Amino acid sequence: MKNIKILLAVILLSSFMSSCEKEEEIDKEKPSIDLTIPDVFPLNCDTIYFGESFELKVLFTDNAELGSNKAFSIDIHNNFDHHSHSTEVTECNLGSIKSPVNPFTSINDYDIPIGEKEYQTNLSITIPSGNEEGLYDDGDYHFFISLTDKEGWSAQKGLSIKMLHR
């Protein structure tokens, strides 16, 4: 009888242990913005020209999964006052501090296909020469890249660039 009770306890215990669900692994790592790939653009201190297109080429990676809806954004705004939120070590030659008259500003969100752990952008961006108020101010600008993975972790790269008219 004692052996039956022990056997029954072992069966119940093993049944209980096997019925427990395994916990899902939680993503605790933020994604990465890689600016070391061949032909990357832009880099810190690069020049973008008004009225021309350029190809945004960077590599995004994540240990689990990149986001899909509005997974990355590009914010371009003037740096005429020399404020800083650069994430790069290299310092650029900045022009004189000036007040904006007709500065260019752009903030756009972009999707990444679902299920990707790695995504290389090949996005053509055209910077207009001006708007109804005239030509955009040339000079020092920031090119700010923000990336969010599926879990909501984010990474940023703040690049200092020149935006000029040819």
C-alpha positions as CSV (number, residue, x, y, z in Angstrom):
1,M,0.0,0.0,0.0
2,K,2.9,2.3,0.9
3,N,4.5,1.7,-2.5
4,I,1.2,2.5,-4.3
5,K,1.0,5.9,-2.5
6,I,4.6,6.7,-3.4
7,L,3.9,5.7,-7.0
8,L,0.7,7.7,-7.1
9,A,2.6,10.8,-5.6
10,V,5.3,10.5,-8.2
11,I,2.8,10.2,-11.1
12,L,0.8,13.2,-9.8
13,L,4.0,15.3,-9.3
14,S,5.4,14.5,-12.8
15,S,2.0,15.2,-14.3
16,F,1.9,18.5,-12.6
17,M,5.4,19.4,-13.7
18,S,4.8,18.5,-17.3
19,S,1.6,20.5,-17.5
20,C,3.3,23.8,-16.5
21,E,3.8,26.0,-19.4
22,K,7.3,27.2,-20.2
23,E,7.7,31.0,-19.8
24,E,8.4,33.0,-22.9
25,E,11.8,34.6,-23.0
26,I,11.6,38.3,-22.6
27,D,13.5,40.6,-24.9
28,K,15.7,42.9,-22.8
29,E,18.0,44.2,-25.5
30,K,17.5,47.3,-27.5
31,P,18.0,47.2,-31.3
32,S,21.0,48.5,-33.1
33,I,21.6,51.1,-35.9
34,D,24.8,50.1,-37.8
35,L,26.6,52.8,-39.6
36,T,29.6,50.6,-40.6
37,I,28.2,48.8,-43.6
38,P,29.5,49.6,-47.1
39,D,28.1,52.7,-48.8
40,V,26.3,53.8,-45.6
41,F,24.7,57.2,-45.9
42,P,24.5,59.7,-44.3
43,L,27.4,59.6,-41.8
44,N,28.2,62.3,-39.3
45,C,29.5,65.5,-41.1
46,D,28.1,64.5,-44.5
47,T,26.5,67.0,-46.8
48,I,23.0,66.6,-48.3
49,Y,21.9,69.0,-51.1
50,F,18.6,70.7,-51.4
51,G,16.6,69.8,-54.5
52,E,18.4,66.4,-54.8
53,S,17.7,62.8,-53.8
54,F,19.9,60.6,-51.7
55,E,19.7,57.0,-50.7
56,L,19.3,56.4,-46.9
57,K,21.5,53.3,-46.3
58,V,21.8,52.0,-42.8
59,L,21.5,48.5,-41.2
60,F,19.0,47.9,-38.4
61,T,19.4,44.7,-36.2
62,D,17.7,43.2,-33.2
63,N,18.3,40.1,-31.2
64,A,14.6,39.1,-31.3
65,E,12.5,41.1,-33.8
66,L,12.5,44.5,-35.2
67,G,9.2,46.5,-35.0
68,S,6.9,46.6,-38.0
69,N,4.5,49.5,-37.8
70,K,6.4,52.9,-37.7
71,A,9.5,50.9,-36.7
72,F,11.9,53.7,-37.6
73,S,11.8,57.4,-38.1
74,I,13.9,60.1,-39.6
75,D,13.9,63.6,-38.1
76,I,15.7,66.4,-40.0
77,H,15.9,69.8,-38.3
78,N,18.1,72.8,-38.2
79,N,21.1,73.1,-35.8
80,F,21.6,76.9,-36.4
81,D,21.9,77.4,-32.6
82,H,24.5,74.6,-32.3
83,H,22.4,72.5,-29.8
84,S,23.6,68.9,-29.4
85,H,22.0,65.5,-29.3
86,S,24.7,63.9,-31.5
87,T,25.5,60.3,-30.7
88,E,28.7,60.4,-32.7
89,V,32.2,61.0,-31.4
90,T,33.4,62.9,-34.5
91,E,32.9,66.7,-34.2
92,C,31.9,68.5,-37.4
93,N,32.9,72.0,-38.5
94,L,29.9,74.1,-37.7
95,G,29.0,77.4,-39.4
96,S,28.2,80.5,-37.5
97,I,25.2,80.6,-35.1
98,K,22.3,82.1,-37.0
99,S,18.5,82.7,-36.6
100,P,16.4,80.5,-38.9
101,V,14.4,82.3,-41.6
102,N,13.0,79.4,-43.6
103,P,14.5,76.2,-42.1
104,F,13.8,72.8,-43.5
105,T,12.1,70.4,-41.1
106,S,11.0,66.8,-41.8
107,I,9.8,64.0,-39.6
108,N,8.8,60.7,-41.2
109,D,7.9,57.3,-39.9
110,Y,8.7,54.1,-41.8
111,D,7.7,50.4,-41.5
112,I,9.9,47.3,-41.4
113,P,8.5,44.0,-42.7
114,I,7.2,41.7,-39.9
115,G,9.5,39.1,-38.5
116,E,12.8,40.7,-39.4
117,K,15.8,40.6,-37.2
118,E,17.9,42.5,-39.7
119,Y,16.8,45.2,-42.2
120,Q,18.9,47.3,-44.5
121,T,17.3,50.5,-45.7
122,N,17.3,51.4,-49.4
123,L,15.1,54.4,-49.1
124,S,15.3,57.2,-51.6
125,I,14.7,60.6,-49.9
126,T,14.3,63.8,-51.9
127,I,14.9,67.1,-50.1
128,P,13.0,70.0,-51.8
129,S,14.8,73.2,-52.5
130,G,12.2,75.3,-50.8
131,N,8.5,75.9,-50.1
132,E,6.0,78.7,-50.7
133,E,8.2,81.0,-48.5
134,G,11.2,80.6,-50.7
135,L,14.5,78.6,-50.6
136,Y,15.2,76.7,-47.4
137,D,18.0,78.0,-45.2
138,D,21.2,76.1,-45.8
139,G,23.7,75.3,-43.0
140,D,24.0,73.0,-40.1
141,Y,21.2,70.4,-39.5
142,H,20.7,67.3,-37.5
143,F,19.7,64.0,-39.1
144,F,18.2,62.0,-36.3
145,I,17.4,58.2,-36.8
146,S,15.2,56.5,-34.2
147,L,14.6,52.7,-34.3
148,T,12.1,50.7,-32.2
149,D,12.0,46.9,-31.9
150,K,8.8,44.8,-31.5
151,E,9.0,44.9,-27.7
152,G,9.3,48.7,-27.6
153,W,13.1,49.1,-27.0
154,S,14.6,51.9,-29.0
155,A,17.9,53.1,-30.2
156,Q,18.9,56.5,-31.7
157,K,21.6,58.0,-33.9
158,G,22.0,61.7,-34.0
159,L,24.1,62.9,-36.9
160,S,25.3,66.4,-37.6
161,I,25.1,67.2,-41.3
162,K,25.3,70.1,-43.7
163,M,22.4,70.9,-46.0
164,L,23.4,73.2,-48.9
165,H,22.1,74.5,-52.2
166,R,24.4,73.7,-55.2
